[in-house]
Amino acid sequence: MLIDDANADLRALGESLFTLVSQLGGGQPTSSADWYRTEIAGAPALYFRFIGNRARTYPKNSIHLSTQWRAGFASIDGVEKKNNWYGSQPSADVCARPGYPNEIENARKFIRRAFGSTIVPKPMPAHEPSISSARVATTSAIPLESSAFPFRDCGEIIRLSTVYWELINPTEATEERRFEQDFAEARKQGFLSKDLFVRVARWKSVRNTSHYQSNSIESIRAATAKAFTAANDASALAALMQLQGVALRTASAILHWMRPDQFPILDVRVVAALGLTESVSYEDFEFYSLVASEVRGLARECDIDLRIIDRALWTWDKLRSRMEV
């Protein structure tokens, strides 16, 4: 059924979720038959269905949300891996009912995850470029909306995070998608394999590749297991910095994927976008704590995850630096 046919409570819940979609840059969902669709980055990516009181498959008087499956959805309570809307591709599905706060919050997380993890596939080049920390731009310049990072404009932060995908090459985008799935598995086992460790370290900086590879499987397993369970930032970072080639910035990037709800990335572009004065040394734990506090504050204020904030900050400074050339 459509939203106008829903009872007052279900209609109010639908309107609040539609408002969130609009805030994230998706525009008002459009209706067709008995479902709604909203587009993300130009692709039909998120579907809504209003379920009445005669439902059998789904909870009565609920809203059913569905989008293409990504590994990141597995961390949201109530999300199921099914086969709706996307042909041979699995879907991620969740339902929310009025009066059930946990379900409503899970639905909101689901929507934010959909906007943070959906991209428009781009054609692969004839010869794939190698992954580098420079994240070389592949598109023409995209104008900034402001000369300063939009700290209080959550909608603009979301927009910047989607522009990110236009500034990295297809190989890098594919690797990020692989990280979402591979790190979900790593979190279950409590440590990183050598292959995943080398890949994510290279994602941050390729310069020390030979040093990353010189670490044994056992030392990587021990260090990453300790980092997974460390009680504070300094202990987690220090555990990874025992490995060859891993300095503070690389350790922060690895932890960003290992523990995505807690660790921002320490990066020169992030520091510039935040408007902070660079530290004399990027090996300064106190400086990392300052940067991390700022990024976490942004994430809390906009109620979005750290990965989206990192993409937005990186994108803003990337575009700013282009304007100065």
C-alpha atoms as one frame of an Amber mdcrd trajectory, in Angstrom:
protein
   0.000   0.000   0.000   1.033   3.641  -0.315   1.765   5.999   2.539  -1.623
   7.752   2.309  -3.338   4.415   2.958  -1.324   3.707   6.113  -2.597   4.372
   9.615  -1.473   7.559  11.351   1.438   6.009  13.247   2.804   4.143  10.235
   2.411   7.232   8.053   4.325   9.339  10.600   7.148   6.790  10.648   7.270
   6.761   6.856   7.404  10.540   6.700  10.296  10.608   9.173  12.256   8.074
   7.114  11.509   9.971   3.899  12.778  13.133   5.596  16.040  11.350   6.463
  16.384  10.291   2.818  15.956  13.910   1.721  18.529  15.101   4.248  21.006
  12.593   2.856  20.521  13.960  -0.652  18.201  11.329  -2.080  15.210  13.560
  -2.702  11.624  12.504  -2.084  11.057   8.790  -2.792   8.814   8.192  -5.804
   5.916   5.729  -5.776   5.052   2.958  -8.195   2.238   0.486  -7.529   2.596
  -0.387  -3.826   6.231   0.569  -3.230   8.544   3.573  -3.215  12.011   4.021
  -4.678  14.707   6.556  -3.973  17.795   7.015  -6.106  21.326   7.222  -4.779
  24.020   8.675  -7.029  21.726   8.221 -10.011  20.954   4.528  -9.417  17.704
   3.047  -8.076  19.132   1.869  -4.816  16.607   1.905  -1.976  13.042   0.605
  -1.832  10.249   1.102   0.714   7.052  -0.902   1.144   4.276  -0.076   3.596
   2.910  -3.299   5.075  -0.689  -3.387   6.337  -2.380  -5.463   9.017  -3.005
  -8.448   6.740   0.660  -9.195   6.175   1.952 -12.758   6.370   5.604 -12.622
   5.283   6.531  -9.378   7.040   5.455  -7.880  10.390   2.018  -6.293  10.315
   1.830  -2.485  10.142   5.490  -2.066   9.309   7.760  -0.507   6.715   9.934
  -2.895   4.714  13.201  -1.439   3.382  15.365  -3.159   0.782  18.577  -2.320
  -1.038  21.424  -4.184  -2.685  23.437  -6.226  -0.200  26.755  -4.931   1.117
  28.801  -6.564   3.834  28.373  -3.502   6.053  24.654  -4.253   6.466  25.510
  -7.365   8.466  26.458  -5.179  11.441  22.936  -3.700  11.722  20.509  -5.603
  13.922  17.469  -7.007  12.171  18.900  -6.903   8.643  18.422 -10.065   6.584
  20.151 -11.161   3.386  17.436 -11.998   0.843  16.718 -11.812  -2.876  14.421
  -8.844  -3.509  14.490  -6.282  -6.338  18.013  -6.948  -7.610  17.672 -10.066
  -9.769  20.567 -12.435  -9.170  22.164 -10.046  -6.672  21.250 -10.526  -2.978
  19.405  -7.784  -1.173  19.599  -6.385   2.345  16.182  -6.148   4.018  14.912
  -4.747   7.287  11.505  -3.893   8.760  10.477  -1.239  11.259   7.228  -0.762
  13.186   5.869   2.318  14.952   6.357   2.039  18.691   9.464  -0.132  18.393
  12.407   2.253  18.969  15.108  -0.344  18.252  13.556  -1.248  14.914  13.197
   2.415  13.976  16.821   3.129  14.838  17.906   0.085  12.830  15.923   1.386
   9.846  17.621   4.767  10.137  21.035   3.087  10.307  20.034   1.019   7.276
  19.203   4.148   5.254  22.426   5.891   6.258  24.402   2.777   5.350  22.684
   2.625   1.946  23.692   6.206   1.199  27.198   5.613   2.464  27.853   2.409
   0.562  26.126   2.641  -2.825  28.038   3.783  -5.894  27.382   3.944  -9.589
  29.568   1.362 -11.339  32.088   2.973 -13.653  33.720   1.300 -16.653  37.129
  -0.201 -15.933  40.059   1.267 -17.878  41.910  -0.872 -20.408  44.872  -1.052
 -18.030  43.998  -0.772 -14.364  46.147   1.724 -12.465  47.836   0.532  -9.300
  46.346   1.479  -5.954  48.152   4.328  -4.245  47.573   6.550  -1.283  47.348
   9.525  -3.630  43.900   8.315  -4.812  44.402   9.970  -8.192  41.356  11.841
  -9.497  39.698  10.551 -12.651  37.008  13.176 -13.234  36.833  16.883 -13.904
  36.765  19.301 -10.991  33.543  19.468  -8.960  32.873  22.837  -7.336  32.866
  23.256  -3.593  29.786  24.745  -1.981  31.856  26.656   0.600  35.380  27.932
   1.218  35.345  26.155   4.605  34.354  22.626   5.477  30.566  22.506   6.161
  30.764  21.355   9.778  27.074  21.931  10.564  25.629  21.071   7.164  25.084
  17.310   7.350  23.470  17.209   3.930  26.541  18.782   2.337  28.787  16.357
   4.207  26.808  13.494   2.705  27.081  15.083  -0.745  30.846  15.351  -0.419
  31.086  11.716   0.654  29.305  10.636  -2.555  31.529  12.869  -4.709  34.446
  10.880  -3.277  33.619   7.998  -5.618  34.141  10.297  -8.605  37.628  11.236
  -7.414  39.063   7.758  -7.021  39.685   5.241  -9.752  37.601   2.074 -10.266
  40.300  -0.195  -8.839  40.346   1.781  -5.599  36.546   1.724  -5.414  36.549
  -2.044  -5.893  39.113  -2.465  -3.126  36.972  -0.469  -0.696  34.024  -2.724
  -1.483  36.187  -5.766  -0.871  37.319  -4.285   2.444  33.694  -4.036   3.613
  33.243  -7.782   3.145  36.726  -8.928   4.130  36.860  -6.910   7.340  33.415
  -8.152   8.355  34.901 -11.653   8.249  38.082 -10.521  10.030  36.042  -9.056
  12.872  34.394 -12.441  13.367  37.739 -14.251  13.622  39.377 -11.491  15.687
  42.548 -10.908  13.651  43.780 -10.059  10.137  45.300 -12.423   7.624  48.642
 -11.382   6.159  47.027 -10.734   2.776  44.392  -8.401   4.219  46.932  -6.634
   6.413  49.218  -5.913   3.426  46.310  -4.782   1.265  44.923  -2.292   3.769
  48.385  -0.975   4.680  49.083  -0.418   0.967  45.698   1.309   0.646  47.034
   3.938   3.015  50.616   4.052   1.737  52.387   1.892  -0.835  55.871   3.140
   0.057  56.487   0.596   2.790  55.143  -2.438   0.941  58.338  -4.455   1.348
  58.278  -3.788   5.099  54.609  -4.826   5.368  55.389  -8.050   3.567  58.362
  -8.791   5.824  56.041  -9.343   8.807  55.290 -12.974   9.586  51.783 -14.411
   9.570  52.130 -15.043  13.303  53.240 -11.508  14.185  50.419  -9.994  12.124
  47.888 -12.256  13.770  49.130 -11.427  17.261  49.336  -7.655  16.702  45.953
  -7.352  15.029  44.266  -9.562  17.621  45.613  -7.276  20.329  44.444  -4.200
  18.428  40.942  -5.653  18.070  40.577  -5.965  21.849  42.609  -2.974  23.057
  40.753  -0.875  25.608  41.883   2.533  24.331  43.194   4.327  21.243  46.834
   4.408  22.283  46.991   0.683  23.063  45.318  -0.275  19.781  47.597   1.964
  17.726  50.713   0.838  19.600  49.866  -2.821  18.960  49.870  -2.286  15.198
  52.924  -0.037  15.266  54.978  -3.004  16.459  54.712  -4.358  12.922  57.338
  -3.486  10.331  56.454  -0.478   8.190  53.442   0.617  10.262  53.627   4.182
  11.532  50.812   6.044  13.260  48.958   7.168  10.128  48.973   3.676   8.658
  47.938   2.175  11.988  44.975   4.569  12.141  43.884   3.524   8.635  44.066
  -0.163   9.501  42.080   0.399  12.690  39.561   2.478  10.745  38.589  -0.679
   8.873  39.068  -3.062  11.790  36.947  -1.044  14.231  34.930   1.335  12.003
  32.746   2.713  14.791  35.732   3.998  16.766  38.817   4.931  14.743  39.103
   7.841  12.289  42.051   8.042   9.884  44.927  10.423  10.532  45.597  12.004
   7.143  46.964  15.327   5.931  43.768  16.033   3.983  41.606  15.294   7.012
  43.701  17.649   9.135  43.484  20.392   6.491  39.715  20.049   6.091  39.240
  20.250   9.849  41.222  23.488   9.866  43.743  22.189  12.387  47.375  23.206
  12.588  49.598  20.313  11.610  51.633  18.723  14.359  55.409  18.813  14.200
  55.207  15.025  13.965  52.491  12.739  12.675  53.684  10.162  15.203  52.164
  12.215  18.034  49.464  10.227  19.860  48.024  13.380  21.403  47.614  14.922
  17.961  45.793  11.812  16.792  43.482  12.076  19.802  42.685  15.673  18.859
  41.890  14.759  15.248  39.908  11.702  16.315  37.845  13.762  18.746  36.926
  16.262  16.017  35.930  13.554  13.527  33.932  11.585  16.082  32.117  14.770
  17.062  31.102  15.345  13.437  29.878  11.765  13.150  27.775  12.088  16.299
  26.314  15.443  15.274  25.205  14.171  11.863  24.472  10.640  13.072  26.551
   9.083  10.288  29.477   6.699  10.370  33.167   7.545  10.410  33.760   6.176
   6.911  31.353   8.726   5.434  33.018  11.529   7.413  36.473  10.468   6.222
  35.341  10.436   2.593  33.771  13.891   2.967  36.835  15.431   4.632  39.221
  13.912   2.083  37.004  15.041  -0.803  36.664  18.599   0.472  40.425  19.091
   0.718  41.004  17.351  -2.614  38.638  19.782  -4.329  40.103  22.752  -2.440
  43.628  21.852  -3.537  42.463  21.666  -7.159  41.070  25.181  -6.938  44.414
  26.488  -5.748  46.384  25.036  -8.665
